[in-house]
């Protein structure tokens, strides 16, 4: 009798252990290799804006960045432009200062051209007092506020976010499924152009930190723009 009870206990324990191990395996997500990351990005048309001559070095750098640093970024030229035509370095100080907005609009226009979309820049207007700056511009005939605030601690950040939002509005108006996502602001600011599916893939396979793209609403967390 004792032997039978012991056997039943052992059998029940084995079943429990097997179920527990199965639960763990079901929840486990295998980490992809850099080669697999690049292959999936390619299937998601991430490299459809990359010139053919730059495809090899772009893919190699994405693979290397992932394998060595778990970092989402490709090849950057000496002039701080990226070969993939999706990443852009945005110095928020330069963007905020006179001439910076049109300078960066002309730079990101390359992605619009690659997508066969328009980005016509016109009617830039600035009015400044000791305490306040009003800065407006038209894109494809629609007026946008680049900045309309009293000067404060987050001027560069506000200008950076307004820049992204006006670009995304134009992408949406023209029926594109691409959007710019913020990564960082300041003197080493950066943005990246992604479809929603590409963005979700990055979220699932790269660290969720300040070095990687986020939805604007999530990126804003931590900023108190009233101060």
C-alpha positions in Angstrom: 0.0 0.0 0.0 2.8 2.4 0.9 4.5 1.5 -2.4 1.3 2.3 -4.4 0.9 5.7 -2.6 4.5 6.5 -3.2 4.3 5.6 -6.9 1.1 7.7 -7.3 2.8 10.7 -5.7 5.9 10.3 -7.9 3.7 10.1 -11.0 1.7 13.2 -10.1 4.9 15.1 -9.4 6.2 14.2 -12.9 3.1 15.4 -14.6 3.3 18.7 -12.6 6.9 19.2 -13.5 6.3 18.5 -17.2 3.4 21.1 -17.3 5.6 23.6 -15.5 8.4 23.2 -18.0 5.9 23.4 -20.9 4.6 26.7 -19.5 8.1 28.1 -19.3 8.9 27.1 -22.9 5.6 28.6 -24.2 6.6 31.9 -22.6 10.1 31.8 -23.8 11.0 33.9 -26.9 14.1 32.9 -28.7 16.5 35.7 -29.2 17.2 36.2 -32.9 20.6 36.5 -34.5 21.7 39.6 -36.2 21.3 37.8 -39.6 17.7 36.9 -38.7 17.0 40.5 -37.6 18.2 41.9 -40.9 16.3 39.2 -42.9 13.1 40.1 -41.0 13.7 43.9 -41.5 14.2 43.1 -45.2 10.8 41.3 -45.4 9.2 44.2 -43.7 10.5 46.5 -46.5 12.8 48.4 -44.1 15.4 48.7 -46.8 13.1 49.9 -49.5 14.4 53.5 -49.2 18.1 52.4 -49.3 20.0 52.9 -52.5 21.2 49.7 -54.1 24.8 50.7 -53.8 24.3 51.1 -50.0 22.4 47.9 -49.3 25.3 45.7 -48.4 26.9 48.1 -46.0 23.6 49.0 -44.5 22.6 45.5 -43.8 26.0 44.5 -42.5 25.9 47.4 -40.0 22.4 46.5 -38.7 23.6 42.9 -38.2 26.8 44.0 -36.4 25.0 46.6 -34.2 22.5 44.0 -33.1 25.0 41.2 -32.4 27.5 43.4 -30.5 25.3 45.9 -28.8 21.6 45.0 -29.2 21.4 48.4 -30.9 19.0 49.5 -33.6 21.0 51.5 -36.1 22.8 51.2 -39.4 25.7 52.8 -41.2 26.3 56.5 -40.7 28.5 58.5 -43.1 31.0 61.1 -42.1 28.5 63.8 -42.8 26.1 62.3 -40.2 23.7 61.0 -42.8 22.5 57.4 -42.8 22.7 55.1 -45.8 19.2 53.6 -45.0 17.5 57.0 -45.6 15.3 56.3 -42.5 17.5 57.5 -39.6 18.2 61.2 -39.3 20.4 63.1 -36.8 18.6 66.1 -35.6 20.5 68.7 -33.5 17.6 70.2 -31.6 19.5 73.4 -30.9 20.1 74.0 -34.6 16.5 73.1 -35.3 15.3 75.7 -32.9 17.6 78.5 -34.1 17.0 80.6 -37.2 17.2 78.7 -40.5 17.4 75.3 -38.7 13.8 74.3 -39.4 14.1 74.7 -43.2 17.5 73.1 -43.1 16.2 69.9 -41.6 13.0 69.9 -43.6 15.2 69.9 -46.7 17.3 67.0 -45.3 14.3 64.7 -44.5 12.7 65.6 -47.8 14.9 62.8 -49.2 12.6 60.2 -47.5 9.5 61.9 -48.9 11.0 61.8 -52.4 11.9 58.1 -52.0 8.2 57.5 -51.0 7.0 59.5 -54.0 5.4 62.1 -51.6 5.5 65.9 -51.7 7.2 68.1 -49.2 6.9 71.7 -50.4 8.2 74.3 -47.9 6.9 77.8 -47.9 5.8 80.9 -46.0 8.1 80.6 -43.0 7.3 83.3 -40.4 9.0 84.3 -37.1 8.0 86.9 -34.6 10.1 87.2 -31.4 10.0 89.3 -28.3 12.2 89.1 -25.2 10.1 86.4 -23.7 8.2 84.7 -26.6 8.8 83.2 -30.0 6.2 82.5 -32.6 7.5 80.4 -35.5 5.2 79.1 -38.3 5.8 77.4 -41.6 3.7 75.9 -44.4 4.2 72.3 -45.8 2.3 71.6 -49.0 0.2 74.7 -48.3 -0.8 73.7 -44.8 0.3 75.9 -41.9 2.1 74.4 -38.9 3.3 75.8 -35.6 7.0 75.1 -35.2 7.1 77.0 -31.9 4.7 79.3 -30.0 5.8 79.6 -26.4 7.5 81.8 -23.8 11.1 80.8 -23.6 11.8 78.1 -21.0 13.7 75.0 -20.1 12.3 72.8 -22.9 12.4 75.0 -26.0 14.6 72.6 -28.0 12.5 69.6 -27.0 9.2 71.4 -27.9 10.7 72.4 -31.3 11.9 68.8 -31.9 8.5 67.3 -31.1 6.6 69.8 -33.2 9.0 69.0 -36.1 8.1 65.3 -35.9 4.4 65.9 -35.6 4.2 68.2 -38.6 6.1 65.6 -40.7 3.9 62.8 -39.5 0.8 64.9 -40.3 1.9 65.3 -43.9 2.7 61.6 -44.2 -0.8 60.7 -42.9 -2.5 63.3 -45.2 -0.7 61.7 -48.2 -1.8 58.2 -47.2 1.5 56.9 -46.1 1.8 54.1 -43.5 5.2 55.5 -42.4 5.7 57.7 -39.4 8.7 59.3 -37.8 9.5 58.1 -34.3 11.5 60.0 -31.7 14.7 58.5 -30.3 16.6 61.4 -28.6 16.7 65.2 -28.6 19.4 67.7 -27.6 22.6 68.2 -29.6 22.7 64.5 -30.5 19.0 64.1 -31.4 17.8 61.4 -33.7 14.6 60.2 -35.4 13.7 57.2 -37.5 11.0 56.6 -40.2 9.1 53.3 -39.7 5.8 51.6 -40.5 3.8 50.4 -37.5 4.8 46.8 -38.2 8.5 47.7 -38.4 8.1 49.7 -35.1 6.5 46.8 -33.3 9.2 44.4 -34.5 11.9 46.8 -33.1 10.0 47.0 -29.8 9.9 43.2 -29.5 13.5 42.5 -30.4 15.5 45.5 -29.0 15.9 46.9 -25.5 13.1 49.3 -24.5 15.4 52.2 -23.5 16.2 55.8 -24.4 18.4 54.7 -27.3 15.5 53.2 -29.2 12.3 54.6 -30.9 9.1 55.2 -29.1 5.6 56.5 -29.7 5.6 60.2 -29.1 3.2 60.0 -26.2 5.5 57.5 -24.5 8.6 59.5 -25.3 7.1 62.6 -23.7 6.9 60.8 -20.3 9.2 62.4 -17.8 9.0 65.9 -19.3 7.0 68.6 -17.5 6.5 71.1 -20.3 4.7 73.6 -18.0 8.0 74.4 -16.2 
